[in-house]
Amino acid sequence: MAHPTIDPTLGPVLARTGGERAILDAFLDFHRSTVLRKVRGLTDADASRRLVPSLTTLAGLLKHLTVVEGNWFRRLFAPEPGDVYLTSQADASFALRPGDTVETLAAAYEAACDESRRVAARFDLDHVVPHPQLGEVSLRWVLVHLIEETARHAGHADILRELTDGETGAI
């Protein structure tokens, strides 16, 4: 029996007895949607406000995670002609440009996540690809890494949202 305070409709809860792939996908999608929920309802000014010394903003997190998705899935597992894996993306990927809005950044992130899902679905978890810094990586490793990275940034987004307007909550 599920604990009464746990939402039984959350993806990771629904997948709790599923196979490895279903569990990995559910946790990654849960953290992806958490990041999106943290920026929903904010003005562009609020989402791009710097509240910490780094370039990390709520809007910047969306931009960064969009780059991360493309780097780890499309550029490694389904590169197109001319694609180059971005090895020095950290600060630059958080930088906002004129015209970046919550709406456009969220749409770009959702599209990148959709593309990542399509790419990942084509391969088994044991499928290995070359990586320019690590040698080789499996899809399983990439999924676990993306769960970790997206969850870490969802935590950052949670704190930034609380600093922005006082809204709190794990999801």
C-alpha positions as CSV (number, residue, x, y, z in Angstrom):
1,M,0.0,0.0,0.0
2,A,1.3,3.5,-0.9
3,H,2.0,5.9,1.8
4,P,-0.8,8.5,1.9
5,T,1.5,11.5,1.5
6,I,3.2,10.2,-1.6
7,D,1.5,11.2,-4.9
8,P,0.8,7.9,-6.6
9,T,0.7,9.6,-10.0
10,L,4.3,10.7,-10.0
11,G,6.3,8.9,-12.7
12,P,8.9,7.4,-10.4
13,V,6.2,6.1,-8.2
14,L,4.3,4.6,-11.1
15,A,7.5,2.9,-12.3
16,R,8.5,1.6,-8.9
17,T,8.2,-2.1,-10.0
18,G,9.1,-1.5,-13.6
19,G,12.2,-2.6,-15.5
20,E,15.4,-0.7,-15.4
21,R,14.7,1.4,-18.5
22,A,11.3,2.4,-17.3
23,I,12.7,3.5,-13.9
24,L,15.6,5.5,-15.4
25,D,13.2,7.2,-17.9
26,A,10.7,8.0,-15.2
27,F,13.3,9.6,-12.9
28,L,14.8,11.6,-15.7
29,D,11.4,12.9,-16.9
30,F,10.4,13.7,-13.3
31,H,13.4,15.9,-12.8
32,R,13.0,17.5,-16.2
33,S,9.4,18.4,-15.4
34,T,10.4,19.7,-12.0
35,V,12.8,22.2,-13.6
36,L,10.0,23.3,-15.9
37,R,7.6,23.7,-13.0
38,K,10.1,25.9,-11.2
39,V,10.1,28.5,-14.0
40,R,6.4,28.4,-14.9
41,G,4.5,31.5,-13.9
42,L,7.5,33.8,-13.6
43,T,8.1,36.9,-15.6
44,D,11.1,37.0,-17.9
45,A,12.7,39.5,-15.6
46,D,12.2,37.3,-12.5
47,A,13.5,34.2,-14.4
48,S,16.6,36.0,-15.6
49,R,17.4,37.8,-12.3
50,R,20.8,36.9,-10.9
51,L,20.5,36.0,-7.2
52,V,23.9,34.3,-6.8
53,P,27.4,35.4,-7.9
54,S,27.5,32.9,-10.8
55,L,25.6,33.2,-14.1
56,T,23.0,30.7,-12.6
57,T,19.5,32.0,-13.1
58,L,16.2,30.2,-13.5
59,A,16.2,31.1,-17.2
60,G,19.9,30.2,-17.5
61,L,19.2,26.8,-16.0
62,L,16.8,26.1,-18.8
63,K,19.3,27.2,-21.4
64,H,22.1,25.1,-19.9
65,L,19.9,22.0,-19.6
66,T,18.9,22.4,-23.2
67,V,22.6,22.3,-24.2
68,V,23.2,19.3,-21.9
69,E,20.4,17.3,-23.5
70,G,21.6,17.9,-27.0
71,N,25.2,17.2,-26.0
72,W,24.6,13.9,-24.3
73,F,22.0,12.4,-26.5
74,R,21.9,13.8,-30.0
75,R,25.6,14.7,-30.4
76,L,26.8,11.4,-29.0
77,F,24.2,8.9,-30.1
78,A,22.8,10.5,-33.3
79,P,25.2,13.1,-34.5
80,E,24.4,15.1,-37.6
81,P,27.1,16.2,-40.1
82,G,29.1,19.0,-38.6
83,D,28.0,18.2,-35.0
84,V,30.7,18.7,-32.4
85,Y,30.4,17.6,-28.8
86,L,30.7,20.8,-26.7
87,T,33.5,20.3,-24.2
88,S,33.6,23.8,-22.7
89,Q,29.9,24.6,-22.3
90,A,29.6,25.5,-18.6
91,D,29.4,29.3,-18.2
92,A,28.5,30.0,-21.8
93,S,25.5,27.7,-21.7
94,F,24.0,29.7,-18.9
95,A,24.4,33.1,-20.7
96,L,21.1,34.7,-21.8
97,R,20.7,36.5,-25.1
98,P,18.3,39.3,-26.0
99,G,15.0,37.7,-26.9
100,D,15.4,34.8,-24.5
101,T,12.1,34.4,-22.7
102,V,10.7,31.9,-20.2
103,E,8.4,30.7,-23.0
104,T,11.1,30.3,-25.7
105,L,13.6,28.7,-23.3
106,A,11.0,26.3,-21.9
107,A,9.9,25.4,-25.4
108,A,13.5,24.8,-26.5
109,Y,14.1,22.6,-23.4
110,E,11.0,20.6,-24.0
111,A,12.0,20.1,-27.6
112,A,15.5,19.0,-26.6
113,C,14.0,16.5,-24.1
114,D,11.7,15.1,-26.7
115,E,14.6,14.7,-29.1
116,S,16.6,13.0,-26.3
117,R,13.8,10.6,-25.7
118,R,13.5,9.7,-29.4
119,V,17.3,9.2,-29.7
120,A,17.6,7.1,-26.5
121,A,14.6,4.9,-27.5
122,R,16.6,3.7,-30.5
123,F,19.3,2.1,-28.4
124,D,19.7,-0.5,-25.7
125,L,21.0,0.5,-22.3
126,D,24.3,-1.3,-23.0
127,H,24.8,0.6,-26.3
128,V,28.3,2.2,-26.1
129,V,29.4,5.3,-28.0
130,P,32.7,7.2,-28.1
131,H,33.0,10.2,-25.8
132,P,35.7,12.8,-26.5
133,Q,36.8,13.1,-22.9
134,L,35.8,9.8,-21.2
135,G,36.6,7.3,-23.9
136,E,33.4,5.4,-24.1
137,V,30.0,5.7,-22.4
138,S,26.9,3.5,-22.4
139,L,23.4,4.8,-22.7
140,R,22.8,3.5,-19.2
141,W,25.6,5.7,-17.9
142,V,24.4,8.7,-19.8
143,L,20.8,8.3,-18.4
144,V,22.2,8.1,-14.8
145,H,24.4,11.1,-15.4
146,L,21.5,13.1,-16.8
147,I,19.3,12.1,-13.8
148,E,22.1,13.4,-11.5
149,E,22.7,16.6,-13.4
150,T,19.1,17.5,-14.0
151,A,18.2,16.7,-10.3
152,R,21.1,18.9,-9.1
153,H,19.9,21.7,-11.2
154,A,16.3,21.1,-10.1
155,G,17.6,21.7,-6.6
156,H,19.2,24.9,-7.7
157,A,15.9,26.0,-9.4
158,D,14.0,25.2,-6.2
159,I,16.3,27.5,-4.2
160,L,16.3,30.3,-6.9
161,R,12.5,30.1,-7.1
162,E,12.2,30.5,-3.3
163,L,14.6,33.5,-3.4
164,T,12.5,35.0,-6.3
165,D,9.0,34.8,-5.0
166,G,9.0,32.7,-1.9
167,E,7.4,29.7,-3.6
168,T,8.6,26.4,-2.2
169,G,8.0,22.8,-2.8
170,A,10.0,19.7,-3.9
171,I,8.1,19.5,-7.2
